[in-house]
Amino acid sequence: MGEQRDTRQAILDAAIAILREHGAGALTVRSVASAAGCSTTGVYTWFGSKNGLVEAIYVDGFHRFHDAQQAVFDEHGMDLLALANAYREWALANPTHYQVMFQNAVPDFEPSEQARAVAWSTFDQLVDAAEATRRARHIAIPVDELAHHLWARVHGYVSLELSGMTQHDRDTSKRLFHDGVASLLGDRSISPAKNNARRTK
């Protein structure tokens, strides 16, 4: 049983590596099987199809993402700023998963309703934290709108950083991210800019 799970994980790891290094155009059942050291039958047995394989990456990513957010709640409570920081850190540490989950990295992939339900469970976590923050800070925005605004802002910053389009170094990007999220929450304690960390050439 453990060997079978190892085979499944080897297939997933191979698919992620191909996406990361060569892009969606190189992702085929044959290329994944070759990289994983198994037959194409093995890929079909575990995942049914290429779409099933990508869906497994998608679902696995959201499970990991959910666990990362839950760890924030366990340590910090319903702290939206801590949650946003964890979002960024997870995305930067898992860029290929993130791109499959949020950026249509595989254009012909369509998640099932069951997979979408897993994805939406992470938004439910955000809504819970947004409601706690809205009450504590007396924010007038309805909770679903606050959660949407926060998600859009966090996703925007992270997507720019992952694409390399920010023109800022990592420390400056982190500071700008913090300030952007804090300003949405009405936090006046914006971090000061550092003269030597404004922009990379």
N, C-alpha and C positions, 0 to 999 in steps of 0.2 A: 504493500500500500504506500509506504514511504517512497519507494522507487517511482511509483506512478505519479505521486505528487511532484517529485523532482523533475520528471519529464514534462509535466504541465508547466512548471515554473521555468524550466529551460526554454520552452517554446515562447512563453511570455517575454522572458528576458531577451531572447533573440529578436522578437518582433520590435521591442522597444529600442534595441540597439540599431536595428535597420532604420527605423523611423528617425532616430537621433542623428545617425551618421549619413544617411542617404536620402531621406525623405519618403513621402508616401508613394511616390512612383516606383520605388524599389521594393515595396512591401507586397509580396505575393506568397501564397501558400508554399510554393516551391522554394523560394529564397529563405523563408523562415525555417522550413524543415531542414534545409541544408545547413543553416547557421546553428540550429539546435542539435544537429546530429541525429535526426530521426527521419522517418519516412513521411511523405505527405499524408499517408493514411493516419499517422499518429496525430497530425494537426487536425484532420477532419474528425477523428475519434473524440478528441478533447473539446473542440470548439465548433464543429459542424461546418464552418465556412470562414472565409476571410473576415466577413462582417462579424461573425461570432467571436473571432479572435480579437478584433479591435474592441468589441463590446466588453470583453473580459478585461482589457487594459483600462477602459473607461470606468467600469464598475470598481475594479481594484483601486484605481486612483481615487475615486470618491470615498471608498471605505477608508483609505489611508488619510485622506483629507479630513473626513469626519472624525477620525481618531485624534488627529493633530489638534482640531478645534476643541474636542472634548477635553484634551489634556490642558488646554488653556482655562476652560471652565473649572476644572478640578483644582487648578493652582491659583487662579486669579478671580474666580467667580464670573459674573456676567459683565466683563470688562471689554467694551467694544474696541478700544484702542489696542489692548493686548491681543484681541482676536484678529484685528486687522494686521498687526505685525506678524502674527503666526501665519496668516494667509500668505503674506509676501514671502516669508522665509520658506514656507513649504513649496510655493511655486518656483522659487529660485533653485531650490534643492531638487525639484522633480519637474524640470521643464518639459520633458516629452509627455509625461502623464498630463500635465497641465494643458498642453497644446491639444491633446486628444480630447480632453474634457471640455475645454472652453473656446478653442480657437479653430475648430474644424480642420485639424491637421490631416485627416484622411477624408477628402471631399465626398467620397461615395459612401461613407459610413452613416448609418441611421440607427440610433439607439432604440431599443425596444421600450415599451411602456414600463416594464419592470426596471430596466436600467435607469430610465428617467426618474422613477420614484426614488431610487437610491440617491441620485443627484440632488433631487429636491429636498431630501432629508437634511442636507448640509445648509440649505437656505432656511429651513425651519430653526436650526441652531442660531443663525444670524437674527432671525425675527425675535427669538426669545431674548437674546442679548440686547437687541434694539429696544424692546419693550422695557426692560429693566433700566436701561440708560435713559430712555425718554422720561420715565417716571422720576428717576433720581435727579435729572437735570432740568426737569420741567420744560421739555422740548415740545412745542405745539404740533409738530408734524405728525400725522398719523403713522403708526408703527410700520405698516407695510411700505409706506413711502420712504420713511427713514432708512429702513433696511435696503430698499431698492437703491436709494441715493448712495448709501455707503458701499454697497456691492459694486455699483457702477464706478465709483471713484477709485476704490481699491483695485478693481480689475483694470481700469485704465492705466493707473500708475504701473502696475505689474506688467501689463502687456507692453508698454513702452520700454520698460527696463529689459524684458526678455528679448525684445526685438533689436536692442542696441541702439534705439533711436533717441535716447535721452540726452546724449552728449555730456553726461555727468559721470563722475566716478562712483563707486559703490557706496562710499560713505555719504556723499552728497545726495545720491538718490534715496538713501535711507532717511536722511533728514527731511528731504522734500516730501517723501511719502508720509512720514509722521505728521508734518505740518499740515498737509492737505487733509488728512483724516481728522486731525484735531480741530481744524477750522470748521469742518462740517458739524462737529459735536459742540461747537461754541466754546472750545478750549482756548483761552487767551495765552496760555504758556507756550507760545511758539518758540522753537529752538533757534538760537542765533546762528546766522550764517558764518562760516569760517572763510576768511579771505583766500586761503590757500586751497580750498576745496570746492571752488565754484564750478569749474568746468574743465574737462579734459579735452585736449586737442585731438 
